[in-house]
Amino acid sequence: MGSQAISSSPDNEVRRVLDALRRIVRDLRIASASPGLPRGLSAAQMFVLHVLHGEPRLSLGELADRTVTDQSSVSVVVRKLYEKKLVVKRTAKEDRRRVEVSLTALGMRLAEGSPRPVQEALIARLSALAPAERRHLRQLLEVIAPPGAVAPPMFFDDLPHTDAIEKQ
């Protein structure tokens, strides 16, 4: 009745790949539900605050580069931070076409008290791979999860699971 592929026992390599993916997702979930995460902020929002703490006054493009994500995705996160008065957006003095994002005093306090985001560790580990290894990993992952027409959001750019439960 069921699929033959599911009923047969996968080899050890499949299990190890899935275990590695589970560890990555677990680390990201733990970061998004961390008791140290300020109420109402997602792990993606804290990551952006942390990046801005290290490099104030970044454009959306620069922020997308630093967070290794798409500009439209980081723009959504910045909008949420702006609405919470954790960042400000200003026109750059040297180039009126450039909008710079920086932390407010409250955003600075939250970033200073936060642990290193798990996304930074993941980016560092991937960056430590040789370029050919990264390219091969990307190609393999894109076979499993083909790219779509819409840019994927930042990791866990939503309220932590515990907040969603409390609202019910």
N, C-alpha and C positions, 0 to 999 in steps of 0.2 A: 503494500500500500504506500509506504513512504519512499522517499528518494533513496536510490541505491548508494549515492555518495555519502549521505548522512548515516545510513545504516552500517556502512563499512568503517572500519577503524582507521582514522587518519594516521599518517606516519608521524614520527617523533618531531620532524622538522616543522610540520604544520602546527603542532602543539607549542613548540618553542617560539614560533613567530607570533601566534596568538597570545602566548604568555607575555612576550615583550610588549605587544600592543596593549594588553590589559594593564601592565605596569605603568605605561605612559598615561593611559586614561585614568587610572587610579590616582596617580600623582596630580593630575589636573583636577580631578574631582575633589580630592582632599584640599587642594589649594582653594577651590571655589567654595568649599563649605567650612573653611578654617574658622575656628572660634576667634582668631586674631583678626579676621577680615571685618572691617567696620560694617555695621548693619546697613543693608541696602546697596552695598557696592559689590560688583562682580570681580572675579579674579582678573578678567581682562581690563577692567577699569583701574584696579590697583597696579597692574603691569604698566599701563600708560602713565599713571601718576609717578611710578618709580622711574620710568624712562625720563620723564620731564624733570624729575628731581636731579638726575644726573646731568641733564643737558637742557637748561631752560631756554625758552623762546625757539621752539622748533616749528617749522611749517608742517601742514598735514602730510605732505610728501615725505619730509624728513622723518616725521613720526612713524609713518608707514614703513619706511626703510628700517628704522631702529627696532620696530616691533615685528619686522619680517612678515608683514601682512599687506593687504590691498588698501589703497588710500580710502576707498569707499567704506571699508569695514572699520578702519580706525576713526573715520569721520563720525560714524554712529556712536562709537564709544566717547569721543570728545564731546559730542552734543550732549550726551547724558551727564558727563562730568561738568560741563558748562551749566546745565540746568540745576545741578546740585551745588553750584558756586564753588567748585573745586579747581576750575581752570578759568582763565580769561583768554579772549582772542583779541589781538590788536593788529592793526595795519603796521607793517614794518616801516621805520623811518627812511631807510635807504632805498626801499622799493615798495611803492604804494600798492602794487599788485599782490604782494606777499602778505598773507595773514599768518601771524605767529601765535602759537599757543604756549601759555606759561601757567605755572601754578599760582593759586591764590594762597594767602597765609594758611587757610584751613587745609588746602591741598598739600601744602608743604609739610604741615604737622603730620598729616596722615601718611605721607610718603616716608618721612623720617622715622616713624614708628613701625614701619612695615618690614617684615622679613624679605629676603631676596625672593622674587617671584620664581615659581617653578619654570615659567616660560624661558627665563634667562638661562637656567641650567640646561634646558632642552636645546636652546639655540647654541649654547656653548659646545655641547656634545656633538651636535650636527656639524658645527663649524670646524671641529677638530678632525673630522673625517677628511680624507683626501678628496679633491674635486671630483675625481673619477668615481670614488665610492658614493659621494652625495648624488651624483648624476644617476648612477646605477640604482641606488635606493629610491630616488624619485621615480625612475622609470618603472620599477617594480610596484611601488605603491600606486602609481597611476593605472596600472593594470587592474589592481584590486579595487581602487576607488577612482574611476576616470574623472578628469576635470569636467566641470559643468560650465554653463554659460554665465552663471552668476558667481561673483567672488565669494568664497566661503567667509563666514564671520570669524572674528578672533575667537580663540579657544574660550569657551564658557563665558560668553558675553551675555549673561543673564543673571538674575538674582540667584544666590545659592539655593539649593534644594530645600534647606531648612526654612528659609523665609517663605517659600512657596507653600509649604505645609502649614505654617503658622497663619497664613492669610485665609485658609479654607475654613 
